[in-house]
Amino acid sequence: MPSLPPLDIKRKINHAPHVVLLGAGASLAAFPSGDANGRKLPLMRNIVEVVGLGELLAAHRIHENHEDFEALYDSLATDNADPELLRTLEDRLHAYFAAMQLPEQVTLYDLLLLSLREKDIIATFNWDPFLAQAFRRNRSIRRLPKILFLHGNVEIGACREHRRSGFIEQSCSVCGKLMEPSRLLFPVKHKDYTSDPFIRSEWEQLQDALERAYLVTIFGYSAPVTDVEARSLLLKKWMENPTRELAEIDIVDIRPREEIERSWADFFVRQHYGIFSDVKQTTSFRHPRRSCEAFAMATLQQDPWTENDFPPVRHLEDLHAWLYPLLKEEADELLSGKPCTNI
């Protein structure tokens, strides 16, 4: 028999986490026109063109197909290409992503962060700073989900000696030294998720959450063949989750449904999954901050809650004001399942 999630019926609180995995497709969906200054968000298929790496590669007589940067970089790394070339490629990519700025108005990443609680996890494979910047400007809410950076991030640093992490301008709480930039994991087939203390810690926290998760949302991440280690680590802990047969996976992807099902078939239990083209159709957006509760009440208690979509506001202060009744319930540790009506 499958195990039930840690659901407190009297208080209507589900203590199981909701885990969200973000890939490059998530940032592209959130910022299709680029950042605040119109700087385009590159994907692996166009990163050479967008970042302007063509001349550098040509100067080193590299004329392979630039539309598959993962394969190109893997070839350079495994063939012991000029170390100076690899360092220059990495420095230019880091500089390009680090210069990106979140638009002032409410973005999809603001909504995603605010749709979850402190028991939940958002883990991203992306180097762009948007998730970290959204966290920074919403942290007055306090009850935000934990954010993890599985391939490193241009906005996040670490003190490796004392195993602390934070924004790059912050200091270590133990030694007082500024955080060192986190290492970025580049697209090679066999990534090392264990030797770097920061990267290892991020994965350990994700694996712990996956082993307890009641909802998993995979947004814009296709588990590429060049990242076999990541897929193995994710699947191992998900398979060890005792509530997996009652839990749900939401996939947000624009690929054909049959292709998506083939990609994630190992993770599915019977029909306990949903496939969506828009993240706003998923449970956390239909029931902000109540996703695990709403799903449990509908499936385990036969008592579905009324949907509570985010209001169409542009300013963060308006969004925060709309959230106030939900935050008060959380502080009182007694959830109602009632939609917000204060805007």
Summary of the structure (lengths in Angstrom):
residues: 343
radius of gyration: 20.6
end to end distance: 44.0
largest distance: 67.7
contacts: 1068
relative contact order: 0.15
helix: 40%
strand: 13%
